[in-house]
Amino acid sequence: MSEYIVEMRHITKYFPGITANDDVSIAIRKGEVYALLGENGAGKSTLMSMLFGMYEPDRGEILIDGRPVVFHSSNDAAALSIGMVHQHFTLVENYTVAENIVLGKEPVKRRFGLLPWVDMAQANQEINALSQKYGLAVNATDRIEDLPVSARQRVEILKMLYRRAEIMIFDEPTAVLTPQEIEALLKIIEDLRSDGKTIILITHKIREIKQTADRCAILRAGRLIDVRNVAETSIQEMADLMVGRRVSLETHKSPSSFGDTVLCVEHLTVKNEQRFDVVRDVSFSIRAGEIFAIAGVSGNGQTEIADAIAGLMNAAAGTIRLNGSDITRASIRERASSGVAYVPEDRQKTGVVLDFTLQENLSLRKYHRPPFSEHGVIHRDQVRKYAQTLIERYDIRSGQGPDTCVRSMSGGNQQKAIVGREIEEAAALIIFVQPTRGLDIGAIEHVQAHILKERDRGAAILLISLELDEIMALADTIGVIYRGELQTIAPADGMTANEVGRYMMGVKEA
């Protein structure tokens, strides 16, 4: 019996214009939590996609329990008890939890020995039993479209358990979770390890690795840099190895210097599709050179405030003024032309057009005006030149440069493209919703530096983040939202993280 349950020896994988993995060798012991740490585009997901049978290596070999294997599909990997939860979930929205989990592995019985039928009652029973055993808290008969993100992730984990996976790969598992949901997931991972499962974490979040993993392999630009015992390696060391330079783990902000009021929101009320109030009578203002941050647990109305200001949702009541002009009923393009830039929460649905190239996405704010177009004709050379500038300025990594299809890019690099495109507008008001979600520590440092640079330029900035540390580091003023209402607005230097946290839970007297 081999000491290692998984060995990947001298793995090399090429894609057009890029070497995704370059002679990478790792070995993973049964029952350990093994982390793959690296920047966006470092080759982590590609490496694990080969272990899960989605790609075949161009060179190298894979061994499971000491035996060489060749995977031609994910079914081959599943047959050897390997499962994977992808960063972007692979669930059928209008199916139930149970229907998604058993899809392809349905419990088929035969009536009268002849007529096949799927025993969903048995499936529901098995799935609810698994859910209770591992504390995954989902109902087998609920529909996926009705579930929050964290519950959908638990469904993906149950899918692996139902297929009796012993080697479980998690690709950026906390990228779309709130801090509370992250803690719950890390507890689930610990329980899975206690049950003898081997866990592989693909991530760039060093603090979570420090909390959970036994060992970590650090990748940079497709190459293996080092393998470290997590307990013996500091967060600073891991960050520096990952990025290839000294990384600042602290944010340095210049003293505030506020100008005139840029954005004034008065008595704003926003209703959702079911006509319920999700934002209730909210009022605040943001001055030039000020970062106004809204803190709150996910789902309390903060995203709807941003959407209403940007024009993606209608205001049911109240007014929105930009530099004194009423934009409450203005179109999205009118608001953009007036000086509103927007980095949305959902990068794939709202931030980019997935099947457009990178250069087309980077020019979405400019393509309709000179020098990018004249008389309805787009000047492709200008679009490409502009895209190349942004790619270098914001370190956007892609296999084919400006010609890369955005769908093929990592989530972190999609995010950097959106952030760069909106910052380049030099707008009077910039709205950032979860600007560093899915980014590695080097990219977070880069994006936060750009946000502070825009503040120092004199932009008014609305920052909405689920990361309390980010809010405390960047904000000049903090508003805390709970159930659609602002509980308090106060200078950031006059509030502690503890006080903000209490307001986030609805406690009005901190």
N, C-alpha and C positions, 0 to 999 in steps of 0.2 A: 504494500500500500504506500502510495506517495505521500510525502509530508504536505504536499499542496493539493488542494481540490481544483484549483485553476492555475494553469501556467500559460502565458503568452510569450513566445520566444521570437525575438528579432522581427517583430511585426512591422511591416512597411505597407502603407496604403497611399496611392496616388489618386488625385482627382484633376480634371483639366486646370492647369495653371498652378497647382499647389500640391505639396507633399503633406498630407494630413497627419500621417504617422511615419516616423523615420527611425527604424531599427529599435523599436520599443520592446523591452522585456520586463514582465512583472510576474510575480508568483504570490498566490493568495491562499492562506490556510483556512481550513474548514472552521466555521464558527466565529470568524473574526469580522469586524467592521473595517473594511479597507476603503480608503478614500482616494479618489483621483482628483487632485487639486491642480488648477491651472486657469489662465486667463481665458476670456471668451475667444474661441477659435484655436485653442491650444491643442486640440485633437482628442479630448477626453471622450466626447460622445461617439466619435468615429471609432475609437478603440473598442468601446463597449458594444457598439452596433455590430462589430465583427464577432464578438463573443456571443451575441444574441442571434447571429445568422442573417442579419440584414445586409451585410457586405461580406465579401470574401477578401482576405488579405492578398496583396500582390506578392509579398514575400513573408516568410516566417511560418510558424506552426502554433496550433492551440492544443493543449492537453487538458483533459478533464480526468481527475483521479489517476494521473500518470499515463493515461492512454491518449495517443494522438487522435484528433477528430477533425472532420471537415464538415462545416455547416453550409448548406446550400440555401437554407431558408430558416426563418424563426421557428418553424415546426420542428426542424432538426434539433435546434437548441432546447425547445420545450421538452422534447423526448428525453433529453438528458437532465431534466429538472432545472432548467435555467429560465428565469422570468425577468421581465423588464418593465418598469414604469417610466414612460417617456415624459419629457418635459411638457409637451403639448399632448394632452390625453387623447386616447384613441377609443372613444366611446360613441355609441349610437344614441343621439339625443332623445329620440322618441321611444326607445326601448326602456324596459324596467331595469333595475339593478341586476336582478337575477338573469334576465335575458341577455344582458351584456356579458355577464360573467361566464355563462355556459355556452356562449356563441362559439360554434366549432367543436365543442365538447359536450353536446346536449345528452342528457340521460334518456336514451331512446328505449322504449319498451314496445312489445308487440301484442296487439289484441288478437286473440284466437291463434296466436303463433304466427300471424301473417301481416296484419296491418300495423305499420310503425306509428308511434306517437311519442311526443316529448312529455315526460312526466315533470311538469313545472312545479307541482306540489312538492315532490321530492327535492328538486333543485332549491326551492325557497327554504325548505327545512334545513338542508345542508349549509346554505349560505348564511342563514341566521345563526346557526350553530358556530360556524367559523367566525362570524362577526362578534359573537359574545366571547368566544375563547380568546381572541386577540384584542378585544376592546376597541373594535373598529366602528361601532355605532352607526350602522346603516340598516335600512329596512329593505328587504329583498324585493318588495312590490312597488317601491317608489320609482318614479320615472327620472331618468338622468336630467332632463331639462328643468326639473324642479329642484335640483340639488345645488348647494353652494360648491365652490371650488374645492374646499377641504374634504367634503363628502365624496366628491368625484375621485379624488386621489385615493381615498380609502377603498372605493370600488375597484380601482386599478390594483391595489394591493391584494384585495380579496380574489381578484381574477388570477393572480399568481398563486395564491394559497390553494385555490380550488383545483389548479392544475398541478398541485403538489411540488411546487418549485422549492428547491433547496438552496440554489444560488440566486439571489435577488438583487437586481440592478436598479438603482434609483437615479434617474437623470435630472439633476437640479430640482430635487423634491420640494424645496422650500421657496422656490422663486416666486410663487404666486400666493403664499400664505401669510397671514397676519402673525405677529409675534406669539400670540396665544396658540394659534394653530401649529406653529413651528414646534413649540414645546410639546404639544400633544403628539406630533409626528415623531419627534426624537424619542419619546417614551415608547411609542409603538415599535420603532426600530430596535430599541433596547430589549423589548419583550421578544421580538423575533429572534434576536441573537441568543437570548436565554433559552429559546426553544430549539437551538442548534442550527438555525439558518445562517448561511454565509451572506453577508451584506456588502455590496459594492456601492459606494456613494460617489456620484459624479457631481462635483460642486466647486464653487470658488469662494464659499463662505467659510473662512478660516475658523471663526469662533465656534461654529457648529461642528467642524471637524475636531476641534480641541475638546468639545464636550462629549463627542460620541465615538470617534474612530480610534482604532488601535494603531494602525499604520497608515501612512499616506504616501502615494507616489506623486511627485510634482512634475508636471509636463509644461514645457514652454516651446512654442512654435513647432509642435509636433514631435519634439524629442524628450526623452526621459532625463530629467535633471538630477533627481535624487529620490531615494525612498527613506523615509524617516519614521522612527517611533514617535508617535504623537506626544506621549507623556514627557519625552525628553527634548522636545523642540518648542521654542517659544512662538507666539503668534507673529512677532516681528521677523523671526528667521524664516518662517513659512512664507510670509508676504514678500520678503526680499527675494527668496528663491523663485517664487512664482513669477514675479514681474521682471527680475533680472537687474534690479537696482534698489537703492534704499527707498522704501515707501514711508511716507509720513502718515502715521495713524491718527494724527490730530489735525483739526481744521483751524486755519489761521484766518481770522476775520478782522478787517480794518474797522476803526471806529465809524459809527453811523453818521451820515450827513443827509438828512431828509430834505426833499424839495416840496413842491406843491402836490396836492392830491391828484393822482392820475385816475384811480378807479374808485367810484363811490357806489356801493350797493345798498339800497334802502328797502327794507320790509319785503325782501324777496321770498316768494313762496313758489315751490316747484312740485308738480304732481307727476307720479309715475304713470305707466300705461293703464293701470287699474284705477286711476284717478284718486289715489291716496296721496296725501301730502307727505313728501319725503324731505322737503326743506320747508321750514316753518318760520316766516317772519324774520329772516336773517338780515342784519345790517352790519356793514363794516366798510372801511376805506383803506386804501393803500397809497402811500406817498412815493414820489420818485426817490429812488435809492433805498427803498425799504423792502425787506423780505417779510411778508405776512404769511405765516404758516397756519394751516388748519390741522389740528391733531384730533384723532378720533379712531375708534375701532371701526374696521371695515363695515360698510353698509349703513352708516349713520347719516348719509346725505351729502358727504363732502364731494364726491364725484359729480353728483347732480348740480352742485353749486358751480363747479368748474364748467360743466357742459352748458349750463344756462348762460354763463358769461361769454363762452366761446360761440354760442348760438346753436349747439347741437340739441338742446332742449328748450322748450318755450317756458317763459316765466308765467305762472298762473296769476301772480300779483307782484307788485313792487316795481322798482326801476333800477336800471343799470346805466351808469354814466361813465364815459371815458373822456378824460380831459374836459369835463363840463358838458359834453354832448350826450344826449340820450340815445343809447344803442339797444334799448330793450327789445325793439322789434326789428332791428337790422338783420340782414342776411349774414351768413357766415363769411362770405367774401367781403361784404361791406365792413364787417368788424375787423377782418384781417387787414384790409386797406387802411383802416383807421388806426391800426397799431396794436393789434392783439395777436400774439403768437401762442401756440398751444401744444404742449407735449401731453398726449392723452394717457389714460391709465391702460387701455387695451391697445398695445402697439400693433397687433396683427389685424384687428377689426377696424380700428380707427386711424392708426398712425401711419400705416404704409399700405400700398397696393401690392399684395404678395407676388403677383405674377408680372409686375413691372420690373424692369432692371433697376439697379441701384441708381444710375444716373437719372432715370425718369423719376424715381421717388425723391431724390434730392432736389429736383427742379420743380416739384409740385407747387411750390409757393411762387415761382418766378416765370414759369414757361410761357405765360400769356402776355408778357410785357418785354419790351426791348431791354437788353440786346439778345434775349433768348428767342424772341419771335417778332415778326413784323408782318402785318397784313394777313394774319392767320397762318403764317408759315413758320414752323419751328426751326431755328438754326441749331442743328445737332452738334456742330463743332463747339458752340458756346456752352451748350448743356454739358457736354463731355468735359470741357476745360473746367467749368465750375465744379462739377462732381469730383474731379481729380483733386482740386484744391481742398474740398471738404473731407475727402478720404484721408488726406495727409494730415489736415489740421485736427481732426477728431479721431484719428487712429482707427478708422473703420476697416476691418479685415474681411476680405472676400476673395474667392478663388480666381475670378476673372475681372477684378477691378470694377470699373464703371459698368461693364456689360453683365455683371453677375445678376442672376435672377434673385430677388430679395427673399423669395420663399426658401432658397437653398442656404441662406445665411443663418448663423447662430442667432438666438434671441437677443443676446447681449449686443451683437453688432447691428442688428436691426434697431435696437434702442439708441445706440450711438448715432446712427444715421438720422433718426427723428430729432434727437436733441440738437445735433449740429445744424440740421435744416432750419429749425425754429429759432435758434440763437442767432443765426446769420441774418435774420430779418431785422435785427437791431430795433425791435418793437418797443413801444412805450410801456406795454404790459406783457409780461411773459407768464403763462400759467404752466407750472410743472406739476403733473400728477404722477407720483411714484417714479421720479426721474431716474433713480438708480436701481430700480427693480431688475433683477437678473444680470446685474453687472458685477464683474470681479473687482477686487479691492483697488487695483491700479486704475481701472476705468471709473470707479466711484470717485477716487481722488481727482481724476481729470474732470469729470462732470461737475462735481461740487466746486472746483476751482473756477469753472466757466460760469456757474450760477453767481458766485461771488463777484466775478469780473463784471457781469451784467449789472449787478446791484451797484457796483462802484461807478459804472458808466452812467447810472442815473435811471435805470429801468425800475419800474414797479413790478415786484415779483410776488405771485401767489403760489405758495408751495403747499402741496397736499401730499403727505407721506404717512405711511403706517409705521415707519421707522422712527421711534421716539428719539433715538440718539441723533439721527439726521436733523430732526426739527430743532433739538436743543443746540446743535452745533451751528446751524445756518440762520435761524430765525432772528429777526429784530423784534417782531411782535407775534404773539401766539394767540389764536382763537381756538377754543376747544369745543367740539361739536358732539352732541349726544341726542339721538333720536330726532335729527333734523333741526335742532335748535342750538345756537351758540350759547354755551354755559358761561363763558367768560372771555374777555379780551384783555390781555395784559402784556407789558414789555417782557421780552424773553429773559432778560437778566434779572427780573424780579420773580421768576417762577422756578421751582425745582422740578425735576422729572417726576418726583413723587406727587407733587401737587397736580401736575398735568395729568398723570395717571388717574388720580382720584376724580378729577373732572370728567375724564373719558368714561368713567363708570357711572356718571350721572350724579356724583356727590357735589352739590353746589357750594358747600362751605369747606374749602380746603384748610 
